[in-house]
Amino acid sequence: MRKIFLLLTILLLGFGLAACGDEAVGFPEFDEDNVVELSAQEMVTLFESIDYTSVDSESVRITTKGHIFVKEESDPEDTTYSSLDDFKLTIDASIYALMSEVIGDVRLHGEGTIDFNQVSEYSSEWYEDSSANAMKGSAGIYFVEGYLYMMVDGEYAENGDALEEVSFKQKLNTEVTQTMWDEAMSEVDPETQIDTTTPQEYIDMIEAGDFDELMEAIPSLKVYQDGTTYSIVFTVTKQIVLDSMEDMIVAYAEAMGETMTQAQIDEIITEAETEINNMVDELSFTYVISITGNRITKVAEKLVFKSVDGNIDINMTTVIDFGVDLPTFPNDLDTYDPVDQPGEGYFDDEEMAKS
């Protein structure tokens, strides 16, 4: 069961996080000459004109590339116990999807590479435990004409064992019928889905003129226009956070109905700046949403975070494109081995019985 779980994790990490096998992740870039100033009414018109229903029916491509390295150790001066958690993930994958009420039209095409290592150790006078897992290689997942296909070509290890090679191409025997699809779709809870409508309070805020104040208060929020495409870009960096500290403190105090002296504000700023500088070496987050006509055509985000002690290093880029062409599916799907569960045939009877 644990080996099957590892193989499934390859697929889930590779495609749940999602991105690009043969093409680089293209994070949008903008010409500063295209910066425009929109009035509150123009912003209202822009958002109210969006056809949010098209997002659910268009083909979509999600691309993600980057790494997450996180290490946490116990205080070496604490003699009661010692612990270590070390997580490393590098991913380069892509997933294309086309949703439909008709199962015969549903498509999924995902391919990518992954390099994953995880080590966990704990030791005290009363208890010791450790684990080490690793995965490396490429994977593919495809859904077409009611059937799910999987391809894995890589290596994995668990509990500190040596890496083992695993390579297979398999097709799940179970066909997803229209009845099964209708039942699955009927069980989806709308309240758990992302709200694709513009909340009325946002429209009210913009109509009230608060958007102009927002644009002035957050200089890192910009709007670009390129032809009929508007791109709203929001950026946060370590320096922006430090420079905006006083405004954030004052705004919070006002929201809480409190009055603070300048001396109190300065004291909080000094403490916060010291804490941030001691912990954060680099921070940069950029979020982009592009609107062409009445359609959302792109959503992108990029995060870079590095801690001063070097224990956190994150650099991840994700781009979602709507209305893209689906890639060609592998031409050997008819040769994939039919199985009842992923990885079947790669484990002994005892393992299969446990699963």
C-alpha positions in Angstrom: 0.0 0.0 0.0 2.8 2.4 0.9 4.5 1.9 -2.5 1.2 2.4 -4.3 0.8 5.6 -2.3 4.3 6.8 -3.4 3.5 6.3 -7.0 0.2 8.1 -6.7 2.0 10.9 -5.0 4.3 11.3 -8.0 1.2 11.9 -10.1 -0.5 14.1 -7.6 2.5 16.3 -6.9 3.3 16.5 -10.6 -0.2 17.4 -11.6 -2.0 18.7 -8.5 0.6 21.4 -8.4 0.6 21.4 -12.1 3.2 22.5 -15.4 5.5 22.4 -18.2 7.3 19.6 -19.9 8.6 20.9 -23.2 7.9 24.6 -22.8 9.1 27.1 -20.3 6.7 28.8 -17.9 6.1 32.2 -19.5 5.3 34.6 -16.7 3.8 37.7 -18.2 5.9 40.8 -18.6 4.6 44.3 -19.1 5.8 47.6 -20.7 5.6 50.5 -18.3 4.5 52.7 -21.2 1.3 50.7 -21.1 0.3 51.7 -17.6 -3.1 53.3 -17.5 -5.1 55.0 -14.8 -8.7 53.8 -14.6 -11.4 55.7 -12.8 -13.7 53.9 -10.4 -16.5 53.7 -12.9 -14.1 52.2 -15.5 -13.1 49.5 -13.1 -16.7 48.8 -12.3 -17.4 48.4 -16.0 -14.4 46.2 -16.6 -15.3 43.7 -13.9 -19.1 43.7 -14.5 -18.6 42.9 -18.2 -16.6 39.7 -17.5 -18.4 36.5 -18.5 -17.3 34.3 -15.6 -19.3 31.3 -16.9 -16.8 30.8 -19.8 -14.1 29.9 -17.3 -15.9 26.6 -16.5 -16.3 25.6 -20.2 -13.0 26.6 -21.8 -9.9 24.5 -22.1 -7.3 25.5 -19.5 -3.5 25.0 -19.2 -1.8 25.2 -15.8 1.9 25.5 -15.8 4.1 25.4 -12.7 7.9 25.4 -12.4 10.2 25.9 -9.5 11.3 24.5 -6.1 10.4 24.5 -2.5 13.2 23.7 0.0 12.3 23.9 3.7 14.4 22.7 6.6 13.5 22.8 10.3 15.7 21.7 13.2 15.3 21.7 16.9 17.3 24.0 19.1 20.8 22.4 19.5 20.9 23.7 23.0 17.8 21.8 24.0 19.1 18.5 25.4 15.7 16.9 26.0 15.2 16.0 22.3 16.4 16.6 18.8 14.4 16.8 15.6 14.9 17.4 11.9 12.4 17.9 9.1 13.9 18.4 5.6 11.7 18.8 2.6 12.9 19.4 -1.0 10.7 19.5 -4.1 11.6 20.5 -7.6 8.9 20.4 -10.2 8.4 21.2 -13.9 5.0 20.0 -15.1 2.0 20.9 -17.2 -1.7 20.0 -17.2 -4.3 20.7 -19.8 -8.0 20.1 -19.1 -11.3 20.5 -20.9 -14.4 20.1 -18.7 -17.8 19.3 -20.1 -21.2 17.9 -19.0 -20.7 15.3 -21.7 -18.1 12.7 -20.5 -17.1 11.9 -24.1 -15.8 15.5 -24.4 -13.8 15.6 -21.2 -10.1 15.7 -21.7 -7.1 15.7 -19.4 -3.4 15.8 -20.5 -0.7 16.1 -17.9 3.1 15.6 -18.2 6.0 16.6 -16.1 9.1 15.9 -14.0 9.6 15.8 -10.3 12.5 15.5 -7.8 11.3 15.0 -4.3 13.1 14.2 -1.0 11.8 14.2 2.5 13.7 13.3 5.7 12.2 13.4 9.2 14.1 12.5 12.4 13.1 12.6 16.0 15.0 11.5 19.1 14.5 11.8 22.8 15.2 9.7 25.9 11.9 7.9 25.5 11.3 7.7 21.8 13.0 7.6 18.4 11.6 7.7 14.9 12.8 8.5 11.4 11.6 8.3 7.9 13.1 9.1 4.5 11.3 9.1 1.1 12.4 10.1 -2.3 11.0 10.2 -5.8 12.6 11.3 -9.1 11.5 11.0 -12.7 8.7 11.8 -15.2 5.1 11.0 -15.2 2.0 11.4 -17.5 -1.7 11.2 -16.8 -4.3 11.3 -19.6 -8.1 11.1 -19.7 -9.8 10.6 -23.0 -13.1 8.9 -24.1 -13.9 7.8 -20.6 -10.7 6.1 -19.7 -7.7 7.1 -17.5 -4.2 6.4 -18.6 -1.0 6.7 -16.6 2.7 6.6 -17.4 5.6 6.6 -14.8 9.3 6.4 -15.6 11.5 7.1 -12.6 12.8 6.0 -9.2 11.5 6.0 -5.7 12.6 5.0 -2.2 11.0 4.8 1.2 12.3 4.5 4.7 15.8 5.3 3.6 16.1 2.4 1.2 18.0 2.6 -2.0 16.2 4.0 -5.0 14.3 1.5 -7.0 13.4 1.9 -10.7 9.8 1.9 -11.7 8.5 2.2 -15.3 5.0 1.4 -16.6 2.2 2.5 -18.9 -1.2 1.5 -17.7 -4.9 2.0 -18.4 -7.5 1.7 -15.7 -10.1 -0.9 -16.6 -13.0 1.1 -15.2 -14.7 3.3 -17.8 -16.3 6.5 -16.6 -19.8 6.4 -18.0 -22.1 9.3 -18.5 -24.2 8.1 -15.6 -21.1 8.0 -13.3 -20.1 11.4 -14.5 -23.6 12.9 -13.9 -23.6 11.5 -10.4 -20.1 12.8 -9.6 -21.0 16.3 -10.9 -24.3 16.3 -8.9 -22.3 15.7 -5.7 -20.1 18.7 -6.2 -20.9 21.2 -3.4 -21.2 24.7 -5.0 -20.2 26.2 -1.7 -16.8 24.5 -1.9 -16.0 25.9 -5.3 -14.2 29.1 -6.0 -16.6 32.0 -6.3 -16.3 33.2 -9.9 -18.6 36.2 -9.4 -17.3 39.6 -8.4 -18.5 40.2 -4.8 -21.0 43.0 -4.6 -19.1 44.7 -1.8 -16.1 45.0 -4.2 -18.3 46.7 -6.7 -19.8 48.9 -4.0 -16.3 49.9 -2.8 -15.2 50.9 -6.3 -18.5 52.8 -7.0 -18.0 54.6 -3.7 -14.7 55.9 -5.0 -12.6 53.9 -2.6 -10.7 52.3 -5.5 -9.0 55.6 -6.1 -7.8 55.7 -2.5 -6.8 52.1 -2.8 -4.6 52.8 -5.9 -3.0 55.7 -4.1 -2.4 53.7 -0.9 -0.9 50.7 -2.7 1.6 51.9 -5.4 2.5 48.3 -6.2 -1.0 47.8 -7.8 -0.9 48.7 -11.4 -3.2 48.3 -14.5 -1.7 47.8 -17.9 -3.5 48.0 -21.3 -2.3 46.3 -24.4 -5.0 46.7 -27.1 -8.2 45.2 -25.7 -6.4 43.4 -22.9 -6.2 44.8 -19.4 -3.8 43.3 -16.9 -4.1 44.0 -13.2 -0.8 43.4 -11.5 -0.2 43.4 -7.7 3.3 43.1 -6.3 4.6 42.7 -2.8 8.3 42.8 -1.9 10.2 42.9 1.3 11.0 46.6 0.7 7.4 47.5 0.0 6.3 45.8 3.2 8.9 47.8 5.2 8.0 51.1 3.4 4.3 50.5 4.1 4.7 49.6 7.7 3.4 52.9 9.2 0.4 53.0 6.8 -0.6 49.4 7.8 -0.2 50.1 11.5 -2.3 53.3 11.3 -5.0 51.6 9.2 -5.2 48.7 11.6 -5.5 51.0 14.6 -8.3 53.0 12.9 -10.1 49.8 12.1 -9.9 48.7 15.7 -11.1 52.1 16.9 -7.8 52.8 18.6 -5.7 56.0 18.7 -1.9 55.7 18.8 0.7 58.3 19.4 3.6 58.7 16.9 6.0 57.4 19.5 3.9 54.2 19.9 3.8 53.8 16.1 7.6 54.3 15.8 8.2 51.7 18.5 6.1 49.1 16.7 7.7 49.9 13.4 11.2 49.4 14.8 10.3 46.1 16.4 8.6 44.8 13.2 11.4 45.9 10.9 14.0 44.2 13.2 12.0 41.0 13.2 11.5 41.0 9.4 15.2 41.8 8.7 16.3 39.0 11.0 14.1 36.4 9.3 13.6 37.5 5.7 16.4 37.7 3.2 14.3 38.0 0.1 10.6 38.3 -0.6 8.8 38.9 -3.8 5.2 38.0 -4.7 3.5 39.0 -8.0 -0.1 38.3 -8.9 -1.5 39.0 -12.4 -5.0 38.7 -13.9 -5.5 39.5 -17.5 -8.9 40.4 -19.1 -9.5 40.5 -22.8 -12.9 41.8 -23.9 -15.2 40.1 -21.5 -13.1 37.0 -20.8 -10.4 36.2 -18.2 -7.5 34.9 -20.3 -4.7 34.5 -17.9 -4.0 34.3 -14.1 -0.4 34.1 -12.9 1.5 34.3 -9.7 5.2 34.1 -8.8 6.6 33.7 -5.3 10.3 34.0 -4.2 11.1 33.7 -0.5 14.4 33.1 1.1 15.1 33.1 4.8 18.2 34.7 6.4 19.2 31.3 7.9 18.9 29.6 4.6 16.4 27.1 5.8 13.6 28.3 3.5 14.2 28.7 -0.2 11.0 29.0 -2.4 10.9 30.0 -6.0 7.6 29.0 -7.7 5.9 30.2 -10.8 2.3 29.3 -11.8 0.5 30.4 -14.9 -3.1 29.6 -15.9 -4.1 30.2 -19.5 -7.7 29.9 -20.6 -8.9 29.0 -24.1 -5.8 27.2 -25.2 -5.5 24.3 -27.6 -5.1 20.9 -26.1 -1.9 19.1 -27.1 -1.8 15.8 -29.0 -2.2 12.7 -26.9 0.4 9.9 -27.0 -0.2 7.7 -30.0 0.4 4.5 -28.1 -2.4 4.7 -25.6 -3.9 1.5 -27.1 -0.8 -0.4 -25.9 -1.1 0.6 -22.3 -1.6 -2.4 -19.9 -5.1 -2.6 -18.5 -5.2 -2.7 -14.7 -7.6 -2.3 -11.8 -5.4 0.0 -9.8 -2.3 2.2 -10.4 1.0 0.4 -10.3 -0.7 -3.0 -10.4 1.8 -5.8 -11.1 4.8 -4.0 -9.6 4.2 -5.3 -6.1 4.2 -8.8 -4.5 1.0 -10.5 -3.4 1.5 -9.4 0.2 1.7 -5.8 -0.8 -1.3 -6.0 -3.1 -3.3 -7.7 -0.3 -2.5 -4.8 2.0 -3.7 -2.3 -0.5 
